[in-house]
Amino acid sequence: MEQYKKELNKISVILESFYTAKFTSSKKEYETNQTNKQQIMQLILRIKLDQHLSEAEQQHLVNEALML
């Protein structure tokens, strides 16, 4: 579970940087935003497939990921 929390924190930092960044083009901003969304979706999928986590732990981590 700690691994997922670290990854959530990492994505959170990336998102903070994204929202304060000045992009040179809207295309670059769009691409960066898509990459961030993909990271979150991949994390959620890995959490849901992890059989070592209890259902409550999975739900908690998924909720945290969705709040990003």
MOTAZI-V284172 format. One record per backbone hydrogen bond with DSSP energy under -1.0 kcal/mol. NH is the residue of the N-H (numbers start at 0). CO is the residue of the C=O. E is the energy in kcal/mol with one decimal. If there is no record, write none. Layout:
nh=<NH	NH>
co=<CO	CO>
e=<E	E>
//
This chain:
nh=<4	5	6	7	8	9	10	11	12	13	14	15	16	17	18	20	28	29	30	31	32	33	34	35	36	37	38	39	40	41	42	43	44	45	46	47	48	57	58	59	60	61	62	63	64	65	66>
co=<0	1	2	3	4	5	6	7	8	9	10	11	12	13	14	16	24	25	26	27	28	29	30	31	32	33	34	35	36	37	38	39	40	41	42	43	44	53	54	55	56	57	58	59	60	61	62>
e=<-2.1	-2.5	-1.9	-2.6	-2.3	-2.3	-2.5	-2.3	-2.1	-2.1	-2.6	-2.2	-2.1	-2.2	-2.3	-1.1	-1.8	-2.5	-2.6	-2.4	-2.4	-2.5	-2.2	-2.2	-2.3	-2.4	-2.1	-1.9	-2.5	-2.7	-2.1	-2.4	-2.3	-2.3	-2.4	-2.5	-1.7	-2.6	-2.5	-2.3	-2.5	-2.8	-2.5	-2.1	-2.3	-2.5	-1.5>
//
